[in-house]
C-alpha cells in the first residue's frame, strides 16, 4: 500500500513519483489472474514492469575525455511504455524534417460516433485500417479537385491533372480519462503538388477543404467499408448485431447523424510543426507525470476536462478499471499507428520544392558525463536480459569498474553474475 502524495509541477526538474510501472507491479499479477488478455497486452505489462531494471540487462557508457565508465539498466523499448518514447520521438522528427514542406500545415482530426466503439474494440486491427483508409481517401478525393487550389485549370496541358497531397496520420484511441475513443490526427501540408510544382490552396488560411462536405464523404466511405467487412465475415459482433437486418438499421441510424471532422490551420512556422510532431507521435495512453497517487487499489490522475473550458481536474479510478482502460489502447501486433500518404515520400527528391531545415541538436538533449560534465560519451557495451553481450566488447576495465560499484552496493547482484558470464 502506498501513501497518497500530491505531485507538484513547479519544479522544472520534476520527476514523477508514481509510474505505470508501480501500478503494474502492485496490481498487474492479480489483474492477469482474473482477466483474459491477448499476447500484446501481456507483453506490455511485463515490459513496463521490467523497464530499466536488472531484468532488462544493462549498458556501459564511457566518457572520451576522463574515461569514466557509467552503468545503466536497459529500457524495455515497448511502444506502450511511458518512459521509452523520447529517443524514438527525436529520431522520427529528424527523418520527417526531410519530407516536411515549408508551408503552413493543417491539423485535421477524423472522429467516429461512439456507437461504433464496441465494434472497434473487438475488431481493432481491421477497424483501425478502415478508419485510416476512409480518412485518407477522403483527403485525397478533395485534394484531386482543382477547384480547391489556386491554379488555372485552363492553362494545364492535361485537363485531368490531379493534385498530390502530402500528409501523415497518427492513430489515437484514447481520451483524457483513458476511455476508448479511436480517432486519427492528420498533419496535412497546406500545398499541393502537380508534377514538380507546388500549388497553394485557393482559400489559403481560411480552410483547406470544407469540413461539412468532407464529413459526408468520409461517412459514406467508412460505412461502405464496415458493411463489406461485416458481410465478408471479418467482423466479430455480439448480440443483435449478428442479425443482418438489425445491423443495417443500426448503420442507417449512424448515417443520419452528423460526423465530426476538425480542420484548422495552426502551423505557420517550421518550429510549430516540429513541436506538434513531438507532442503527437510516439506516446502512450497516459504519461507518468499525470499519475497523482496510488493508494489501496485506487489510482488518482490528472486530466483536462474539455467540456469545462479545459480545466485541470483529478479522476479517481479503481486499479482494475484503470488497468482495463490502459489496456484498451495496446495496438494489435505489428500495427502501424503512424502512416504516410501522397507526396510525402517524394518531396525530398524534388529540387524545386523547399523543405524545412532544422539542426538535430535543437530537438535532442545530449547526455553528459556525471564526473566531468563532458558531452562526448559513447556506449561501449550492451548486455541483454539473458546476460549476453549484444553490442561492444566486455573489457577488463569495464569488468573492474563494475565490481567496484557492486562492492559499494550501488548496483544489484545481477550485474555481478552477468559480468562473470561476460
NORFEN-V591189 format. One record per backbone hydrogen bond with DSSP energy under -0.5 kcal/mol. NH is the residue of the N-H (numbers start at 0). CO is the residue of the C=O. E is the energy in kcal/mol with one decimal. If there is no record, write none. Layout:
nh/co/e
NH/CO/E
NH/CO/E
//
This chain:
nh/co/e
13/10/-1.6
22/18/-1.5
23/19/-2.5
24/20/-2.2
25/21/-2.0
26/22/-2.7
27/23/-1.8
28/23/-0.5
30/26/-2.0
31/27/-2.6
32/28/-2.0
33/29/-0.8
33/30/-0.8
34/30/-0.8
34/31/-0.6
36/34/-0.7
41/37/-2.2
42/38/-2.3
43/39/-2.1
44/40/-2.1
45/41/-2.3
46/42/-3.0
47/43/-2.5
48/44/-2.0
49/45/-1.8
50/46/-1.1
51/73/-1.7
52/49/-1.5
55/52/-1.8
56/53/-1.5
57/382/-1.4
58/71/-2.6
59/380/-2.6
60/69/-2.7
61/377/-2.9
62/67/-2.4
63/375/-2.6
66/62/-1.4
69/60/-2.6
71/58/-2.1
73/56/-1.8
80/77/-2.0
83/80/-1.3
88/84/-2.3
89/85/-2.0
90/86/-2.4
91/87/-2.3
92/88/-2.2
93/89/-2.2
94/90/-1.6
95/91/-2.4
96/92/-2.0
97/93/-0.5
97/94/-0.8
98/95/-1.7
99/96/-1.0
100/98/-0.7
101/353/-2.1
102/100/-1.9
104/266/-1.9
105/187/-3.1
106/104/-0.5
106/263/-2.9
107/105/-0.7
107/185/-2.7
108/261/-2.7
109/183/-2.2
110/108/-0.6
110/259/-1.5
111/181/-0.5
115/112/-2.0
116/113/-1.4
119/115/-2.1
120/116/-2.5
121/117/-1.6
122/118/-0.8
126/122/-2.8
127/123/-2.9
128/124/-2.0
129/125/-2.2
130/126/-2.2
131/127/-2.5
132/128/-2.8
133/129/-2.8
134/130/-2.1
135/131/-2.6
136/132/-2.3
137/133/-1.7
138/134/-2.0
139/135/-2.4
140/136/-2.5
141/137/-1.9
142/138/-2.2
143/139/-1.8
144/141/-1.1
145/143/-0.7
147/144/-1.6
148/145/-1.9
149/199/-3.1
150/148/-2.1
152/150/-0.9
154/151/-1.6
155/152/-1.2
158/156/-0.7
160/157/-1.7
163/192/-2.7
165/190/-0.6
166/164/-0.6
166/340/-1.3
167/186/-1.5
168/338/-2.7
169/184/-2.6
170/336/-2.6
171/182/-2.9
174/178/-1.1
177/174/-1.8
180/172/-3.1
180/178/-0.5
182/171/-3.0
183/109/-1.9
184/169/-2.6
185/107/-4.0
185/183/-0.6
186/167/-2.6
187/105/-2.7
187/185/-0.6
188/165/-2.5
189/103/-2.4
190/188/-1.6
191/198/-2.3
192/163/-2.5
193/196/-2.6
194/192/-0.6
195/193/-0.6
196/193/-1.8
198/191/-3.1
200/189/-0.6
201/147/-2.2
203/200/-0.6
205/202/-2.1
213/209/-2.0
214/210/-2.5
215/211/-1.3
216/212/-1.9
217/213/-3.0
218/214/-2.3
219/215/-2.1
220/216/-2.4
221/217/-2.6
222/218/-2.5
223/219/-1.9
224/220/-1.9
225/221/-2.4
226/222/-2.4
227/223/-1.9
228/224/-2.2
229/225/-2.2
230/226/-2.7
231/227/-1.5
232/229/-1.3
233/228/-2.7
234/228/-0.7
236/234/-0.7
240/237/-1.7
241/238/-1.6
242/239/-2.1
243/241/-0.6
246/242/-2.6
247/243/-2.4
248/244/-2.1
249/245/-2.5
250/246/-2.2
251/247/-2.5
252/248/-1.9
253/249/-1.1
254/250/-2.2
255/251/-1.3
256/253/-1.1
261/108/-2.3
263/106/-2.1
265/104/-1.3
265/263/-0.7
266/104/-1.4
267/265/-0.7
272/268/-1.5
273/269/-1.8
274/270/-2.2
275/271/-2.3
276/272/-2.3
277/273/-2.3
278/274/-1.4
279/275/-1.9
280/276/-1.7
282/280/-1.1
289/286/-1.7
290/287/-1.5
291/289/-0.6
291/299/-2.7
292/299/-1.7
294/297/-2.5
297/294/-1.1
298/316/-3.4
299/292/-2.1
300/314/-2.2
301/289/-2.8
302/312/-2.4
304/302/-0.5
304/310/-2.7
305/303/-1.1
307/304/-1.6
308/305/-0.5
309/304/-1.1
310/304/-1.0
310/307/-1.3
312/302/-3.1
314/300/-3.1
316/298/-2.8
318/296/-2.2
321/317/-2.7
322/318/-2.5
323/319/-2.4
324/320/-2.4
325/321/-2.2
326/322/-2.6
327/323/-1.1
328/325/-1.4
329/326/-1.5
330/328/-0.8
334/331/-1.6
336/334/-0.7
338/168/-2.2
340/166/-2.7
342/164/-1.5
343/340/-1.5
344/341/-0.7
345/342/-1.4
346/342/-1.2
348/345/-1.3
349/346/-1.2
350/348/-0.8
352/349/-1.3
355/99/-2.3
361/358/-2.0
362/359/-1.9
363/359/-1.4
365/363/-0.6
368/373/-3.5
372/368/-1.6
376/374/-1.4
377/61/-2.0
379/59/-2.7
380/59/-1.4
381/390/-2.3
382/57/-3.2
383/387/-2.7
386/383/-2.0
389/381/-2.4
389/387/-0.8
390/381/-1.2
392/379/-0.9
394/392/-1.2
398/394/-2.2
399/395/-2.6
400/396/-2.3
401/397/-2.1
402/398/-2.0
403/399/-1.9
404/400/-2.0
405/401/-2.4
406/402/-2.1
407/403/-1.0
408/405/-1.8
409/404/-1.9
414/411/-1.2
415/411/-0.6
416/412/-1.7
417/413/-2.5
418/414/-2.1
419/415/-2.1
420/416/-2.0
421/417/-1.9
//
